[in-house]
C-alpha cells in the first residue's frame, strides 16, 4: 500500500506541472494520497502486518512524495507565470 501511495504521490506532483485542470486533479489526488497515508499504518496494525521495515519506509516515502509535490507546484507556477522568482 505504501508503494502504490508513493506512485500516486509522484503522479500528483507531475500533474501540478501541467495545465489548470491537471493541477486541480493533482490537488485532488494529493488529498487522496494524504488520506491513504494516514490509513495505511492503521490497516497494517489492524491486520497485524506491521514490520520493522514498514514504518521507516513509510516515513521516507512520505518525505519524498512531499518533496516531489512541492517541486511540482514550483514548476507549475513557473510554467504558468514565467517568473524566475519561482525557481
N, C-alpha and C positions, 0 to 999 in steps of 0.2 A: 504494500500500500504506500509506503514511503517513496519508493522509486517512481511509481506512477504519479504520485502527487508532485514529485520533483519535476518530472517531464511536463506535467500540466503547468507548473510554475514557469518553466522555460518558455512554453508556448505563450503564456500570459505576457511575459517580458517581450517576446517577439511581437506580439500584437500591439503593444504600446508604441512600437516604432513605425506603425503603418498609419493609415488614414483615420479619420474621426470615428467611423463606425467600428473599425477594428479596435481602436482604443477603448471604446465602450465595451466591446466583447472582452478585451483584455482585462478591464476593470472587473467585470462580472466573473470572469474566470479566476482572477486573483482572489475575489471574495470566496469562491468555491474552494480554492486551494487553501486559503486560511482556515476555513471551516473544517475541511478534511484533515488538516494538520492537527487541529485540536481533537479530532475524533480518533485518529489512528492509534494514539497511545492508549486511549481508553479501551478501544477494541482489543488491542493486544493484551491489556491487563484482564479484561473480562474473559477472553478466550484462554487466558493463562499461557500466552505465547510470547511473553516478554523475553528478551535476550539481552545479554551484556553488550552485544554489538549494536542492537537496535536503538537504544537511547542515544548514544553518541552519533550514530548515523543520522538520526532524526535531527539532532541539533546542527550538524554540519550541513545537511541538505537544506534545512530551513534558512541558514545564513546565506548559502549560495543562491537560493531562489530569491531572497530579498535583494541581494546584490544585483542579480540579473534583472529583476523588475525595476529597480532604481535606474540602472543603466538604460533599460528600455524606455522609461519615462523621459530621461535626459535626451536620448537620441530622438525620440518622438517630438519633444519640444523643439529641438534643434531643427529637425526636418520641417516642422510646421511653421516656425517663426524665422528660421535662418540666422538668428543671432548667435554669435560665437560665445556670448555670455553663458549659454547653456553648457558649452563644453568646458 
